[in-house]
């Protein structure tokens, strides 16, 4: 089972506080220190009420302890819970959800364990083991080697197939290349200063398949970042992120085929 995890680039959209790879540059500070309290999910930014929301809770050290996922106004239907070592290192994550038909009065006590992730660490290596119904299904090995080279290896333990994603960074810790193996496809990232301005996807022959250009504007104390897509679906704006004080406050994803139509919208409250 393949699962793509952008290590150190995007925090998991469901799992934690989102951080866009658009870092500081040219006076636009996109590295806010806000801690997400609630993520609201809309069908489009024109909607007045969200149809779902994620609530985030933390311990006294601001380690993420739980994400509770629910419809709006209810019911709750899934959660992620986190466990840390005495040193504040993540060692366990569980995904629980309703297994069966939903009902309005359901609570967390009705959840069943769907997936569990166990983490171990050795020197510069982090190992993630994923279990489903107590069966080990996937493992991920994160290796930090050669200073700024990050590699991530995934294994499908059922099919005995191996694949990996390698991330390469420059001396400023900017992601500059992502390579998928064994497919041989890769992505190149370009920067102005420390601000990402373009990503280019290539197939295993070196042919350019998709180009994304990031355009930054500033208005009323907010920074707006639009991603301009150019590829098999034509030329259009695919994403729009709005930041205030460096924290993302709204993210819009546009439909890949119905260009100009919003696919969904996230909005955020912070502690």
C-alpha positions in Angstrom: 0.0 0.0 0.0 1.6 3.2 -1.1 1.3 6.3 1.0 3.1 9.5 0.1 4.4 11.4 3.0 6.2 14.7 2.3 8.9 14.5 5.0 9.8 17.9 6.5 8.1 19.6 3.5 4.4 19.5 4.4 3.2 18.4 7.7 0.5 15.9 7.2 -2.7 17.7 6.3 -4.8 15.6 8.6 -2.2 15.0 11.2 -0.8 18.3 12.4 -0.2 22.0 12.0 0.2 22.6 8.3 3.3 24.4 7.1 3.5 25.3 3.5 7.0 25.1 1.9 6.8 28.8 1.1 9.3 30.1 3.6 10.4 33.6 4.3 11.7 35.8 1.6 11.5 39.4 0.2 9.8 40.7 3.3 7.0 38.1 3.2 7.2 36.2 6.5 5.5 32.9 6.1 6.9 31.2 9.2 4.3 32.0 11.8 4.5 30.4 15.2 0.7 29.9 15.6 -0.6 26.5 16.9 -3.7 25.3 15.2 -6.8 25.0 17.3 -9.4 24.2 14.7 -9.4 23.5 11.0 -12.8 24.2 9.3 -13.6 22.4 6.0 -15.8 24.1 3.4 -17.1 22.9 0.0 -16.0 26.4 -1.2 -14.8 29.7 0.3 -18.2 31.2 -0.5 -20.0 28.9 2.0 -20.9 30.5 5.3 -20.8 27.2 7.3 -18.2 24.4 7.2 -19.4 20.9 6.6 -16.7 19.4 8.7 -14.0 20.4 11.2 -10.8 19.0 12.9 -10.2 20.0 16.5 -6.6 19.9 17.8 -5.6 19.4 21.4 -2.1 19.5 23.0 -0.3 18.7 26.2 1.4 21.3 28.5 4.5 21.2 26.2 2.4 21.8 23.1 2.9 18.3 21.8 0.0 17.4 19.6 -2.1 14.9 21.5 -5.3 14.5 19.5 -7.1 15.5 16.3 -10.8 14.9 16.6 -12.6 14.8 13.2 -16.3 15.5 12.9 -19.1 16.7 10.7 -20.5 20.1 11.5 -22.2 20.3 13.9 -21.9 16.6 14.6 -21.3 13.6 14.8 -17.6 12.9 15.5 -16.4 10.0 13.3 -12.6 9.7 13.6 -9.5 10.7 15.6 -5.8 10.6 15.6 -4.1 10.2 19.0 -0.4 10.6 19.8 2.0 9.3 22.5 5.4 10.7 23.3 8.5 9.5 25.2 9.7 11.3 28.3 11.9 13.3 26.0 9.0 14.5 23.9 9.7 12.2 20.9 6.7 10.7 19.1 6.5 6.9 19.7 2.9 6.0 18.8 0.0 7.3 16.7 -3.4 5.7 16.5 -6.2 6.3 14.0 -9.6 5.4 15.3 -12.9 5.7 13.5 -16.5 4.5 13.3 -16.6 1.1 11.8 -20.1 0.8 10.5 -23.1 3.1 10.1 -22.9 6.6 11.5 -25.5 8.0 14.0 -25.9 11.5 15.4 -25.2 10.5 19.0 -22.0 8.5 18.4 -19.0 9.4 20.6 -15.3 8.5 20.7 -16.3 5.5 22.8 -17.8 4.1 19.6 -14.5 4.3 17.7 -12.5 1.2 16.8 -8.8 1.1 16.0 -8.2 1.2 12.3 -4.5 1.8 12.0 -1.6 2.1 14.5 1.9 3.6 13.8 4.8 2.8 16.0 8.1 4.7 15.9 11.6 3.9 16.9 14.9 5.9 16.5 18.5 5.0 16.1 21.2 7.6 15.5 20.1 9.4 12.3 17.3 6.9 11.5 13.6 7.0 12.2 11.5 3.8 11.6 7.7 3.9 11.3 5.8 0.6 11.4 2.1 0.6 10.4 -0.3 -2.0 11.7 -3.8 -2.8 10.6 -5.8 -5.3 12.7 -2.5 -6.0 14.5 -0.9 -7.0 11.2 2.2 -5.2 10.1 1.3 -3.9 6.6 3.9 -1.1 5.9 7.2 0.2 7.2 8.8 3.5 6.5 12.5 4.3 7.1 13.6 7.9 7.4 17.4 8.4 7.0 19.2 11.7 7.5 22.6 11.3 5.9 25.3 13.5 4.3 24.1 16.5 6.2 21.1 17.6 4.2 20.1 14.5 2.2 16.8 13.1 3.5 15.7 9.7 2.2 12.4 7.9 2.9 11.9 4.3 2.1 8.5 2.5 1.9 7.9 -1.2 1.8 4.8 -3.0 0.9 5.2 -6.0 3.2 2.3 -8.0 1.7 3.4 -7.8 -1.9 7.1 -7.7 -1.2 7.6 -4.7 -3.4 9.9 -1.9 -2.5 9.8 1.8 -3.5 11.2 4.9 -2.1 11.2 8.7 -2.2 14.4 10.7 -1.8 14.5 14.3 -0.8 17.6 16.5 -1.4 18.1 19.9 0.2 20.6 22.7 -0.4 22.8 24.4 2.2 19.9 26.7 3.2 17.7 23.6 4.0 15.5 24.3 1.0 14.1 21.2 -0.8 15.6 21.2 -4.3 14.8 17.7 -5.6 12.4 14.8 -4.9 13.0 11.5 -6.7 10.5 8.6 -6.8 12.0 5.1 -7.2 11.7 2.7 -9.0 9.5 4.9 -11.3 12.4 7.3 -11.9 10.1 10.4 -11.9 11.4 13.4 -10.1 10.6 17.0 -9.1 12.9 20.0 -9.2 12.2 23.1 -6.9 13.5 26.6 -7.6 13.9 29.5 -5.2 14.4 33.2 -4.9 16.3 33.6 -1.7 14.5 31.1 0.6 11.1 31.5 -1.1 10.0 28.7 -3.4 8.9 30.1 -6.8 8.5 27.0 -9.0 8.3 23.2 -9.1 8.8 21.1 -12.2 7.8 17.5 -12.5 9.7 15.2 -14.9 9.1 11.6 -16.1 11.7 8.9 -16.1 13.0 10.1 -19.5 13.6 13.6 -18.3 10.6 15.1 -20.1 8.9 17.9 -18.3 5.3 16.9 -17.4 4.0 19.5 -15.0 5.2 23.0 -14.0 3.9 24.9 -11.0 4.7 28.6 -10.6 4.1 30.3 -7.2 3.0 33.9 -7.3 3.1 36.1 -4.2 1.1 39.2 -3.5 0.5 41.2 -0.4 -2.8 42.9 0.6 -4.1 44.4 3.8 -1.4 42.8 5.9 -1.9 39.3 4.3 0.3 37.4 2.0 -1.5 35.5 -0.8 0.3 32.7 -2.6 -1.2 31.3 -5.8 0.0 28.2 -7.5 -0.2 28.4 -11.3 -0.4 25.0 -12.9 0.7 24.1 -16.4 0.4 20.5 -17.6 -2.0 17.9 -19.0 -5.0 19.8 -17.5 -4.0 23.1 -19.2 -3.0 26.3 -17.5 -4.9 27.4 -14.4 -4.6 28.4 -10.8 -4.6 25.1 -8.8 -4.2 26.4 -5.2 -4.5 29.6 -3.3 -3.1 30.1 0.3 -3.6 33.1 2.4 -1.3 33.9 5.4 -1.5 36.4 8.2 1.4 37.0 10.6 3.1 34.0 8.9 0.3 31.6 9.7 -1.9 30.1 7.0 -5.5 31.2 7.6 -7.2 29.9 4.4 -6.3 27.3 1.8 -8.3 26.8 -1.4 -7.9 23.9 -3.8 -9.3 24.3 -7.2 -10.8 21.5 -9.2 -8.2 20.0 -11.6 -10.6 19.5 -14.5 -13.3 22.1 -13.9 -10.9 25.0 -13.9 -11.9 28.0 -11.7 -14.3 25.9 -9.6 -13.3 25.4 -6.0 -12.8 21.8 -4.9 -12.6 22.6 -1.2 -11.5 25.3 1.3 -9.8 25.1 4.7 -9.8 27.9 7.3 -7.9 27.9 10.6 -8.2 29.2 14.1 -5.1 29.3 16.3 -4.4 29.2 20.0 
